[in-house]
Amino acid sequence: MRLSIFNVAFATMLLLGGLAGCATPQYQTTVRLIPPGDAQGRACIQDCEARKTACQSDCQVRYQACAASLAPEVEARYVEALKQYELDLKRYATALRHYEMQLHLEWLRSFPYHHPFGWDPWPGHYFPPPYPEPEMPTREDVRANLEKTNCQADCGCLSAYDACFVGCGGQRVSETVCVKNCPPAR
């Protein structure tokens, strides 16, 4: 079999690209809030913090009310998920039986061959099936998925606080810093 120089070059570039992707730098953005120096600005910021606290508590109450209202739907979806799990488990069992039968037939087909000293009494290596066993659903998973899709956890309190903070004369400074696989400093 002849290998073209283009195939070798392509494979080399693909390998180098894959290795380079493993060491991609990871960055983290941090935000610092610098309060104003005057007393009026600090009093304004106290008002901003009180509004942020009230916003967050209202948001938490709304989220808990939304989560509590999902209780009947959680039970209905959990029953549906269990029925789907039962079907998936039956399909998995059927596929597993088929896979094991294929392994068995492969062993029988290789009767006097594929072994340097004649017939091998052992069926050889057993490889696990190429598909995962389905996972049984839990009420907690169903509840978490429903809450994630139906209830809003973020009410925008922090962005409103940041705008209020800057409006009071404070400064919002964002800094992006490399935390892992950093390039060498220049």
C-alpha positions as CSV (number, residue, x, y, z in Angstrom):
1,M,0.0,0.0,0.0
2,R,1.5,3.3,-1.0
3,L,0.9,6.4,1.1
4,S,0.8,9.7,-0.6
5,I,2.9,12.5,0.8
6,F,-0.4,14.5,1.1
7,N,-2.0,11.8,3.3
8,V,1.1,11.8,5.6
9,A,1.1,15.6,5.8
10,F,-2.6,15.8,6.4
11,A,-2.4,13.1,9.2
12,T,0.6,15.0,10.8
13,M,-1.3,18.3,10.7
14,L,-4.4,16.7,12.1
15,L,-2.3,15.1,15.0
16,L,-0.6,18.4,15.8
17,G,-3.9,20.3,15.6
18,G,-5.4,17.8,18.1
19,L,-2.5,18.1,20.5
20,A,-2.5,21.9,20.3
21,G,-6.2,21.9,21.1
22,C,-5.5,20.0,24.4
23,A,-3.4,22.8,25.8
24,T,-5.7,25.7,25.1
25,P,-5.3,28.5,27.7
26,Q,-8.2,29.0,30.0
27,Y,-9.2,32.4,31.1
28,Q,-11.3,33.7,34.0
29,T,-12.9,37.1,34.1
30,T,-13.1,38.9,37.4
31,V,-15.1,42.0,38.2
32,R,-14.0,44.6,40.8
33,L,-16.3,47.3,42.1
34,I,-14.5,50.4,43.2
35,P,-16.8,52.6,45.4
36,P,-16.8,56.4,45.1
37,G,-14.8,58.4,47.6
38,D,-17.4,60.9,48.8
39,A,-20.0,60.3,51.5
40,Q,-23.0,61.0,49.1
41,G,-21.8,58.2,46.7
42,R,-21.4,55.7,49.5
43,A,-24.9,56.5,50.8
44,C,-26.2,56.0,47.2
45,I,-24.4,52.6,47.1
46,Q,-26.1,51.6,50.4
47,D,-29.4,52.2,48.7
48,C,-28.3,50.1,45.7
49,E,-27.4,47.2,48.0
50,A,-30.7,47.4,49.7
51,R,-32.5,47.3,46.3
52,K,-30.3,44.4,45.2
53,T,-31.1,42.4,48.4
54,A,-34.9,43.1,48.0
55,C,-34.7,42.0,44.3
56,Q,-32.9,38.8,45.2
57,S,-35.3,37.9,47.9
58,D,-38.3,38.6,45.6
59,C,-36.6,36.5,42.9
60,Q,-36.1,33.6,45.4
61,V,-39.7,33.7,46.5
62,R,-40.9,33.6,42.9
63,Y,-38.6,30.7,42.1
64,Q,-39.8,28.7,45.1
65,A,-43.4,29.4,44.2
66,C,-42.7,28.3,40.6
67,A,-41.0,25.1,41.8
68,A,-43.9,24.3,44.2
69,S,-46.4,24.7,41.4
70,L,-44.6,22.1,39.3
71,A,-45.3,19.2,41.8
72,P,-48.2,17.6,39.9
73,E,-46.3,17.9,36.6
74,V,-43.2,16.3,38.2
75,E,-45.2,13.2,39.0
76,A,-46.7,13.0,35.5
77,R,-43.3,13.4,33.8
78,Y,-41.7,11.0,36.2
79,V,-44.2,8.3,35.3
80,E,-43.6,9.0,31.6
81,A,-39.8,8.8,32.2
82,L,-40.2,5.4,33.9
83,K,-42.3,4.1,31.0
84,Q,-39.6,5.3,28.6
85,Y,-36.9,3.8,30.7
86,E,-38.8,0.4,30.6
87,L,-38.9,0.6,26.8
88,D,-35.2,1.6,26.6
89,L,-34.3,-1.3,29.0
90,K,-36.2,-3.8,26.8
91,R,-34.3,-2.5,23.7
92,Y,-31.0,-2.7,25.6
93,A,-31.7,-6.3,26.7
94,T,-32.6,-7.3,23.1
95,A,-29.5,-5.6,21.7
96,L,-27.3,-7.2,24.4
97,R,-28.7,-10.7,23.6
98,H,-28.0,-10.0,19.9
99,Y,-24.5,-8.8,20.7
100,E,-23.7,-11.8,22.9
101,M,-25.1,-14.2,20.2
102,Q,-22.9,-12.6,17.6
103,L,-19.9,-13.2,19.9
104,H,-20.9,-16.8,20.4
105,L,-21.4,-17.4,16.7
106,E,-18.0,-15.8,16.0
107,W,-16.4,-18.2,18.4
108,L,-18.1,-21.2,16.8
109,R,-17.2,-20.0,13.3
110,S,-13.6,-19.9,14.1
111,F,-13.6,-23.6,15.1
112,P,-10.3,-25.0,13.9
113,Y,-8.9,-21.7,12.6
114,H,-7.5,-18.5,14.1
115,H,-5.5,-20.3,16.7
116,P,-1.9,-21.3,16.0
117,F,-2.2,-24.7,17.8
118,G,-5.6,-25.7,16.5
119,W,-8.9,-25.2,18.2
120,D,-9.0,-22.7,21.1
121,P,-11.4,-23.9,23.8
122,W,-11.9,-20.3,25.1
123,P,-14.1,-17.8,23.2
124,G,-11.5,-15.1,23.4
125,H,-11.8,-11.6,24.6
126,Y,-15.1,-10.3,25.7
127,F,-15.6,-6.7,24.8
128,P,-18.4,-4.8,26.5
129,P,-21.3,-3.8,24.2
130,P,-20.7,-0.6,22.3
131,Y,-23.8,1.1,23.7
132,P,-24.4,2.1,27.3
133,E,-27.0,0.7,29.6
134,P,-29.9,3.2,30.1
135,E,-30.0,5.0,33.3
136,M,-33.0,4.9,35.6
137,P,-34.6,8.3,35.9
138,T,-35.1,9.9,39.4
139,R,-37.7,12.3,40.6
140,E,-35.0,14.8,41.4
141,D,-33.7,14.7,37.9
142,V,-37.2,15.2,36.5
143,R,-37.8,18.1,38.9
144,A,-34.5,19.7,38.1
145,N,-35.2,19.6,34.4
146,L,-38.6,21.1,34.8
147,E,-37.4,23.8,37.1
148,K,-34.6,24.6,34.6
149,T,-37.0,25.0,31.7
150,N,-40.0,26.6,33.5
151,C,-38.6,28.7,36.4
152,Q,-36.3,31.6,36.2
153,A,-33.5,31.7,38.7
154,D,-31.8,34.9,37.5
155,C,-33.9,38.0,37.7
156,G,-31.2,40.4,36.6
157,C,-30.6,41.8,40.1
158,L,-26.8,41.9,39.6
159,S,-26.9,43.8,36.3
160,A,-29.3,46.4,37.9
161,Y,-27.0,46.7,40.9
162,D,-24.0,47.2,38.6
163,A,-25.8,50.0,36.8
164,C,-26.9,51.6,40.1
165,F,-23.3,51.3,41.4
166,V,-21.9,53.1,38.3
167,G,-24.7,55.7,38.5
168,C,-23.6,56.5,42.1
169,G,-20.1,57.3,40.9
170,G,-18.5,54.0,41.4
171,Q,-16.3,52.1,38.9
172,R,-16.8,48.6,37.5
173,V,-13.5,47.1,36.4
174,S,-13.4,43.8,34.5
175,E,-10.1,41.9,34.3
176,T,-9.5,38.7,32.3
177,V,-6.7,36.6,33.7
178,C,-5.2,33.3,32.4
179,V,-5.7,30.6,35.0
180,K,-4.5,27.4,33.2
181,N,-2.2,26.5,30.3
182,C,-1.1,30.1,30.1
183,P,1.2,31.2,27.3
184,P,4.7,32.4,28.4
185,A,4.8,36.1,29.5
186,R,6.4,38.4,27.0
